[in-house]
Amino acid sequence: MPTLYHSPHSRSSRVIAQLMQLGKLDAVEVVVVEVVRNDGTGRHDAQNPHPEGKVPFLVTDAGTSVRESAAIMMYLDELFDYPLSPRPGQPERGSFLSWMAYYGGVVEPAMVAHFTGLEHPALVGTFRTLTEVGAELERALQGQDFLLGDSLSIADILLASAFQWAPNLTPDITVVQAWVQRVADALDGDRLAAFEAEAVTGLQALKRA
């Protein structure tokens, strides 16, 4: 059984949402760990094998490791026979892979630069800004509900999670805002919230022990 290292209300939450959507949460062992948060709270948890103490981090049933959200989400979708992504060779596969790479290569850098106030021509030239991100999402969503068409994919879960986490950074574009909400509606938000609350309680209990 693969092991997922997860910390509540973090980037690994979208992997939990994916597993819930797949109905495969019980097929992966979830180990809840602490991480260092941006506000300085938390700690580097000795249980977490990630070399930088981050999440998500996946150890496969073969003992190899997978890191970075996009890679982990693609690995898990492939493991469970591609329920939320196009199979290799299907026409939409190229677009799907592009969106998965676009998240880490463009979306996160643009968001971090925006909310930290970093400005430099090299940042804009290399990673673009949230203006370009919004325009690209608007272009992709014209005439369709999700990034790849009419069906939810892990590309939607990954990219929309950024704006669910920081709604104030969601582009002021109607079709993009509607898509973020549509992705949220497609996921089991109540179940995820309950799972996260239980994980937080477990971490608090460990601190008291």
HUCOR-V131187 format. One line per field, one symbol per residue. psi: psi as a letter, one per 40 degrees, with the letter a starting at -180 (. if undefined). burial: I if it has 24 or more other C-alpha atoms within 12 Angstrom, else O. A space follows every 10 residues. Layout:
psi = ???
burial = ???
//
This chain:
psi = hihhhihifa dedddddddd defedeehhh hhiiihidee iaihhddheh defiiihhhi eeeiihihdd dddddddddf ffdfiiihei dedddddddd dddddddddd ddddeeehhh ddddddeaid dddddddddd eheididebe ihiedddddd dddddgdeeh ighddddddd ddddddigdd dddddddddd dddddddd.
burial = OIIIIIIIII IIIIIIIIII IIOOIOOIOI IIIIIOOOOO OOOOIOOIII OOIIIIIIIO OOOOOIIIII IIIIIIIOOO OOIIIIOOOO OOOOOIIOII OIIIOIIIII IIIIOOOOOO OOOOOOIIII OOIIOIIIOI IOOOIIIIOO OIIIIIIIII IIIIOOOOII IOOOIIIIII IIIIOIIOIO OIOOIIOOIO OOIOOOOOO
//
